């Protein structure tokens, strides 16, 4: 028995080391080795399910947690995680069923009550969700999570005062709980108490630290705009975009902050990006055109317009916009890079290679970011002017 436990321990350590190194497939094979070492045990399968969940493979995670339950039907952690994975996969009815089955085993388990409540809320069954959160709070009165989830559900019902009281209780129970602090700030803003909201949003940002999610950054930025702090709002928008370039709300925050700072062209560029990540390409092009009209000598506006046109499949028009951007700022390596990629897509390889070579001439470090076949071509193709 001790020998089996040791084999499982070694395989799991190897699996997590590979996982943290982002060698996901190798990690999963190591998890399988751990599960095979103990054919009757469920621990390795639960660990594999957690890894799959963290990798965003929610369907596979749910199936793995079910495999763990086949070995140990009373594993509450596996049941709770199966419900969470199914919910993330959008299979809400199955997720709720998984939680309900687990609750028949432990009806006062706070994690199960919160998880099932979250699913009920997502299904639009808000009153039932609130009841679950209240049961969880009664079962574990010193835990903050049920109070935060109750606040979110009450906010959805329009009970802002009740939601604020619930969020404040979560903050009391867990000082420095960034999500609860931000929820309190959002609710204060909704209640028209902008100055208090900004103070608590700042507390939330400080609690979240360098890893603050983009949603937190955007909400704080929106509150910053409310209290006239356009510079702070712009900085928060930039951080949110760095976290997730496809976050439309972050681009909209940037647009609003730039407009408040009287940078109309910059605001139009940010608006175009918001439309583009949402797939509204006609609206994106209209905003990009407006940016170019507002400041015809602003190279980023023409670059933005080119990106939108390329996304629309209008490659010749996109190339013309890149050329205009390069006329205005010939020393910007990114413009040559973008034009090179466009020309490759259009089948104009020789012209593309010349663009990449110019990019590298402007900044030799960018050579390392090119694919190997392009690096070789850049090295062997003489630049033509």
C-alpha positions as CSV (number, residue, x, y, z in Angstrom):
1,X,0.0,0.0,0.0
2,X,2.8,2.4,0.9
3,X,4.5,1.5,-2.4
4,X,1.3,2.5,-4.3
5,X,1.0,5.7,-2.4
6,X,4.6,6.6,-3.2
7,X,4.1,5.9,-7.0
8,X,1.0,8.1,-7.0
9,X,2.9,10.9,-5.2
10,X,5.8,10.8,-7.6
11,X,3.6,10.8,-10.7
12,X,1.4,13.6,-9.4
13,X,4.5,15.7,-8.6
14,X,5.8,15.1,-12.1
15,X,2.3,16.0,-13.5
16,X,2.0,19.3,-11.8
17,X,5.6,20.2,-12.6
18,X,4.9,19.6,-16.3
19,X,1.6,21.5,-16.0
20,X,3.2,24.6,-14.5
21,X,5.7,24.4,-17.4
22,X,2.7,24.5,-19.7
23,X,3.5,21.0,-21.1
24,X,-0.2,20.1,-20.9
25,X,-0.3,16.9,-22.9
26,X,2.7,15.5,-21.0
27,X,1.2,16.5,-17.7
28,X,-2.0,14.7,-18.5
29,X,-0.1,11.5,-19.3
30,X,1.6,11.8,-16.0
31,X,-1.8,12.2,-14.2
32,X,-2.9,9.0,-16.1
33,X,0.2,7.2,-14.8
34,X,-0.8,8.3,-11.2
35,X,-4.4,7.1,-11.7
36,X,-3.2,3.8,-13.2
37,X,-0.8,3.2,-10.2
38,X,-3.8,3.1,-7.9
39,X,-6.7,1.6,-9.9
40,X,-9.1,1.9,-7.0
41,X,-8.2,5.4,-5.8
42,X,-9.8,8.6,-6.9
43,X,-7.3,11.3,-5.8
44,X,-5.2,11.3,-9.0
45,X,-8.4,11.6,-11.1
46,X,-9.5,14.6,-9.1
47,X,-6.1,16.2,-9.5
48,X,-6.3,15.6,-13.3
49,X,-9.8,17.1,-13.4
50,X,-8.5,20.2,-11.6
51,X,-5.7,20.5,-14.2
52,X,-8.1,20.2,-17.1
53,X,-10.3,22.8,-15.5
54,X,-7.4,25.2,-15.1
55,X,-6.5,24.5,-18.8
56,X,-10.0,25.6,-19.8
57,X,-11.0,22.1,-20.9
58,X,-14.3,22.1,-19.0
59,X,-16.0,19.2,-20.8
60,X,-12.9,16.9,-20.2
61,X,-12.7,18.1,-16.6
62,X,-16.3,17.1,-15.9
63,X,-15.8,13.7,-17.5
64,X,-12.7,13.2,-15.4
65,X,-14.5,14.1,-12.2
66,X,-17.2,11.6,-13.1
67,X,-14.5,9.0,-13.5
68,X,-13.3,9.8,-10.0
69,X,-16.9,9.4,-8.7
70,X,-17.1,6.0,-10.3
71,X,-14.3,5.0,-8.0
72,X,-15.6,6.9,-4.9
73,X,-19.3,8.0,-5.2
74,X,-19.0,9.9,-1.8
75,X,-16.2,12.2,-2.9
76,X,-17.9,15.5,-2.4
77,X,-15.0,17.5,-3.8
78,X,-15.3,15.6,-7.1
79,X,-19.0,16.2,-7.1
80,X,-18.6,19.9,-6.5
81,X,-15.9,20.2,-9.1
82,X,-18.0,18.3,-11.6
83,X,-20.9,20.8,-11.1
84,X,-18.5,23.7,-11.5
85,X,-17.0,22.3,-14.7
86,X,-20.4,21.5,-16.2
87,X,-21.5,25.1,-15.4
88,X,-18.4,26.5,-17.1
89,X,-19.1,24.4,-20.1
90,X,-22.6,25.9,-20.3
91,X,-24.4,22.7,-19.3
92,X,-26.4,24.3,-16.6
93,X,-29.1,21.7,-16.1
94,X,-26.5,18.9,-15.7
95,X,-24.4,21.1,-13.4
96,X,-27.4,21.7,-11.2
97,X,-28.2,18.0,-11.1
98,X,-24.6,17.2,-10.1
99,X,-24.8,19.7,-7.2
100,X,-28.3,18.4,-6.2
101,X,-27.1,14.8,-6.0
102,X,-24.1,15.9,-3.9
103,X,-26.5,17.8,-1.6
104,X,-28.4,14.6,-0.9
105,X,-25.2,13.4,0.7
106,X,-24.3,16.6,2.6
107,X,-27.3,19.0,2.6
108,X,-25.5,21.7,4.5
109,X,-22.2,21.7,2.6
110,X,-21.5,25.4,2.1
111,X,-19.5,25.0,-1.1
112,X,-22.2,22.9,-2.7
113,X,-24.9,25.4,-1.7
114,X,-22.9,28.3,-3.1
115,X,-22.1,26.4,-6.3
116,X,-25.7,25.3,-6.9
117,X,-26.9,28.9,-6.1
118,X,-24.5,30.3,-8.7
119,X,-26.0,27.9,-11.3
120,X,-29.6,28.8,-10.3
121,X,-28.7,32.5,-10.6
122,X,-27.3,31.9,-14.1
123,X,-30.5,30.0,-15.0
124,X,-32.5,33.1,-14.0
125,X,-33.9,31.4,-10.8
126,X,-32.7,34.3,-8.6
127,X,-34.9,33.8,-5.6
128,X,-33.9,30.2,-5.3
129,X,-30.3,31.2,-5.7
130,X,-30.6,33.7,-2.9
131,X,-32.1,31.0,-0.7
132,X,-29.1,28.8,-1.4
133,X,-26.7,31.5,-0.5
134,X,-28.5,32.2,2.7
135,X,-28.4,28.5,3.7
136,X,-24.6,28.5,3.0
137,X,-24.2,31.6,5.1
138,X,-26.1,29.9,8.0
139,X,-24.0,26.7,7.6
140,X,-20.7,28.6,7.6
141,X,-21.4,32.0,9.2
142,X,-17.7,33.1,9.1
143,X,-17.3,32.6,5.3
144,X,-17.5,35.6,3.0
145,X,-18.3,33.8,-0.3
146,X,-22.0,33.2,0.4
147,X,-22.5,36.9,1.3
148,X,-20.8,38.1,-1.9
149,X,-22.9,35.8,-4.1
150,X,-26.0,36.9,-2.3
151,X,-25.0,40.5,-3.0
152,X,-24.6,39.7,-6.7
153,X,-28.1,38.0,-6.8
154,X,-29.8,40.9,-4.9
155,X,-28.2,43.4,-7.3
156,X,-29.7,41.5,-10.2
157,X,-33.1,41.8,-8.6
158,X,-32.7,45.5,-8.2
159,X,-32.3,45.5,-4.4
160,X,-29.2,47.7,-4.3
161,X,-29.4,48.5,-0.6
162,X,-29.7,44.9,0.3
163,X,-26.9,44.0,-2.1
164,X,-24.7,46.6,-0.5
165,X,-25.3,45.4,3.0
166,X,-24.5,41.8,1.9
167,X,-21.3,43.0,0.1
168,X,-20.2,44.9,3.2
169,X,-20.8,41.8,5.3
170,X,-18.5,39.9,2.9
171,X,-15.8,42.6,3.3
172,X,-16.1,42.4,7.1
173,X,-15.7,38.6,7.2
174,X,-12.7,38.6,4.8
175,X,-10.7,41.9,4.9
176,X,-8.8,42.4,1.7
177,X,-11.2,40.3,-0.3
178,X,-10.7,42.1,-3.7
179,X,-13.9,40.8,-5.4
180,X,-16.1,41.8,-2.5
181,X,-14.4,45.2,-2.2
182,X,-15.1,45.9,-5.9
183,X,-18.7,44.7,-5.6
184,X,-19.2,47.2,-2.8
185,X,-17.7,49.9,-5.0
186,X,-19.9,49.0,-7.9
187,X,-23.0,49.1,-5.7
188,X,-22.0,52.5,-4.2
189,X,-21.6,53.8,-7.7
190,X,-25.1,52.5,-8.6
191,X,-26.5,54.2,-5.6
192,X,-25.0,57.6,-6.7
193,X,-22.2,57.6,-4.0
194,X,-19.3,58.0,-6.5
195,X,-16.7,59.4,-4.1
196,X,-17.2,56.5,-1.7
197,X,-17.2,54.1,-4.6
198,X,-13.8,55.4,-5.8
199,X,-12.3,55.0,-2.4
200,X,-13.4,51.4,-2.2
201,X,-12.5,50.7,-5.8
202,X,-9.0,51.9,-4.9
203,X,-9.0,49.5,-1.9
204,X,-10.0,46.7,-4.3
205,X,-7.2,47.4,-6.7
206,X,-4.7,47.4,-3.9
207,X,-6.0,44.1,-2.6
208,X,-5.9,42.5,-6.0
209,X,-2.4,43.7,-6.6
210,X,-0.5,43.2,-9.8
211,X,-2.7,40.3,-10.9
212,X,-6.0,42.3,-10.8
213,X,-8.3,40.8,-13.5
214,X,-9.3,43.0,-16.4
215,X,-12.9,43.2,-15.2
216,X,-11.8,44.8,-11.9
217,X,-9.6,47.3,-13.7
218,X,-12.4,48.3,-16.0
219,X,-14.9,48.7,-13.2
220,X,-12.5,50.8,-11.2
221,X,-11.8,52.9,-14.3
222,X,-15.4,53.6,-14.9
223,X,-15.7,54.8,-11.3
224,X,-12.6,57.0,-11.8
225,X,-14.3,58.7,-14.7
226,X,-17.3,59.4,-12.5
227,X,-15.1,61.4,-10.1
228,X,-13.2,63.2,-12.8
229,X,-10.0,61.2,-12.7
230,X,-9.6,60.7,-16.5
231,X,-5.9,60.0,-16.2
232,X,-6.5,57.2,-13.7
233,X,-9.2,55.8,-15.9
234,X,-6.9,55.8,-18.9
235,X,-4.2,54.0,-17.0
236,X,-6.6,51.4,-15.8
237,X,-8.0,50.9,-19.3
238,X,-4.4,50.4,-20.6
239,X,-3.7,47.8,-17.9
240,X,-7.0,46.0,-18.7
241,X,-6.2,45.9,-22.4
242,X,-2.7,44.5,-21.6
243,X,-4.5,41.7,-19.7
244,X,-7.0,41.0,-22.5
245,X,-6.8,42.8,-25.8
246,X,-10.2,41.4,-26.8
247,X,-12.0,43.1,-23.9
248,X,-14.4,45.5,-25.5
249,X,-15.4,47.2,-22.3
250,X,-11.7,48.1,-21.7
251,X,-11.4,49.7,-25.1
252,X,-14.7,51.6,-24.4
253,X,-13.2,52.8,-21.2
254,X,-10.1,54.0,-23.0
255,X,-12.3,55.8,-25.6
256,X,-14.2,57.6,-22.8
257,X,-11.1,58.6,-21.0
258,X,-9.4,59.9,-24.1
259,X,-12.6,61.8,-25.0
260,X,-12.6,63.4,-21.5
261,X,-9.0,64.4,-22.1
262,X,-10.0,66.1,-25.4
263,X,-8.2,63.5,-27.6
264,X,-11.0,62.9,-30.1
265,X,-8.8,61.0,-32.6
266,X,-7.5,58.6,-29.9
267,X,-11.0,58.1,-28.6
268,X,-12.2,57.2,-32.1
269,X,-9.4,54.7,-32.5
270,X,-10.3,53.0,-29.2
271,X,-13.9,53.0,-30.2
272,X,-13.0,51.3,-33.4
273,X,-11.1,48.6,-31.5
274,X,-14.1,48.0,-29.2
275,X,-16.4,47.5,-32.3
276,X,-13.8,45.3,-34.0
277,X,-13.3,42.8,-31.1
278,X,-17.1,42.5,-31.0
279,X,-17.2,41.7,-34.7
280,X,-19.1,44.9,-35.7
281,X,-16.7,45.7,-38.5
282,X,-18.8,48.3,-40.3
283,X,-19.1,50.3,-37.1
284,X,-15.3,49.8,-36.5
285,X,-14.5,51.1,-40.0
286,X,-16.7,54.2,-39.4
287,X,-14.9,55.0,-36.2
288,X,-11.5,54.4,-37.8
289,X,-12.5,56.7,-40.7
290,X,-13.5,59.3,-38.2
291,X,-10.1,59.0,-36.4
292,X,-8.3,59.6,-39.7
293,X,-10.5,62.6,-40.5
294,X,-9.9,64.1,-37.1
295,X,-6.1,63.8,-37.3
296,X,-5.0,62.9,-40.9
297,X,-1.3,62.9,-39.9
298,X,-1.7,60.5,-37.0
299,X,-0.1,57.2,-38.1
300,X,-1.8,55.0,-35.5
301,X,-5.2,56.1,-36.9
302,X,-4.2,54.8,-40.4
303,X,-2.8,51.6,-38.9
304,X,-6.0,51.0,-37.0
305,X,-8.0,51.6,-40.2
306,X,-5.8,49.1,-42.0
307,X,-6.3,46.5,-39.3
308,X,-10.1,46.8,-39.6
309,X,-10.0,46.7,-43.4
310,X,-7.8,43.6,-43.2
311,X,-10.3,41.9,-40.9
312,X,-13.0,42.7,-43.5
313,X,-10.9,41.0,-46.2
314,X,-10.3,44.3,-48.1
315,X,-6.6,43.6,-48.5
316,X,-5.8,46.2,-51.1
317,X,-7.5,49.0,-49.1
318,X,-5.7,47.8,-46.0
319,X,-2.3,47.9,-47.8
320,X,-3.0,51.5,-48.8
321,X,-3.8,52.4,-45.3
322,X,-0.6,50.8,-44.0
323,X,1.4,52.7,-46.7
324,X,-0.1,56.0,-45.5
325,X,0.8,55.1,-41.9
326,X,4.4,54.3,-43.0
327,X,4.6,57.6,-44.9
328,X,3.7,59.4,-41.7
329,X,6.0,57.3,-39.4
330,X,8.5,55.3,-41.4
331,X,10.5,54.5,-38.2
332,X,7.8,52.5,-36.5
333,X,8.8,48.8,-36.8
334,X,5.2,47.6,-36.0
335,X,3.9,49.2,-39.2
336,X,6.4,47.4,-41.4
337,X,5.6,44.2,-39.5
338,X,1.8,44.5,-40.0
339,X,2.2,45.4,-43.7
340,X,4.5,42.4,-44.1
341,X,1.9,40.1,-42.6
342,X,-0.8,41.5,-44.9
343,X,1.3,41.1,-48.0
344,X,2.1,37.5,-47.0
345,X,-1.7,36.9,-46.7
346,X,-2.1,38.5,-50.2
347,X,0.5,36.2,-51.7
348,X,3.0,39.0,-52.2
349,X,5.9,37.2,-50.5
350,X,8.9,39.1,-51.9
351,X,7.3,42.5,-50.9
352,X,6.5,41.0,-47.5
353,X,10.0,39.9,-46.9
354,X,11.3,43.4,-47.7
355,X,8.9,44.8,-45.0
356,X,10.1,42.3,-42.4
357,X,13.7,43.2,-43.3
358,X,13.0,46.9,-42.8
359,X,11.3,46.0,-39.5
360,X,14.4,44.2,-38.3
361,X,16.7,47.0,-39.5
362,X,14.8,49.4,-37.3
363,X,14.8,47.1,-34.3
364,X,17.1,44.0,-34.5
365,X,15.4,42.5,-31.5
366,X,12.3,41.9,-33.5
367,X,14.1,39.3,-35.6
368,X,13.8,36.8,-32.7
369,X,10.0,37.2,-32.8
370,X,9.7,36.2,-36.5
371,X,8.9,32.5,-37.4
372,X,12.0,30.6,-38.3
373,X,11.2,30.5,-42.1
374,X,10.8,34.3,-42.1
375,X,14.0,34.8,-40.2
376,X,15.8,32.8,-42.8
377,X,14.2,34.7,-45.7
378,X,15.0,38.0,-44.1
379,X,18.6,37.1,-43.7
380,X,18.9,35.9,-47.3
381,X,16.8,38.5,-49.1
382,X,18.6,41.8,-50.0
383,X,16.5,44.9,-49.2
384,X,15.2,46.8,-52.2
385,X,14.3,50.4,-51.9
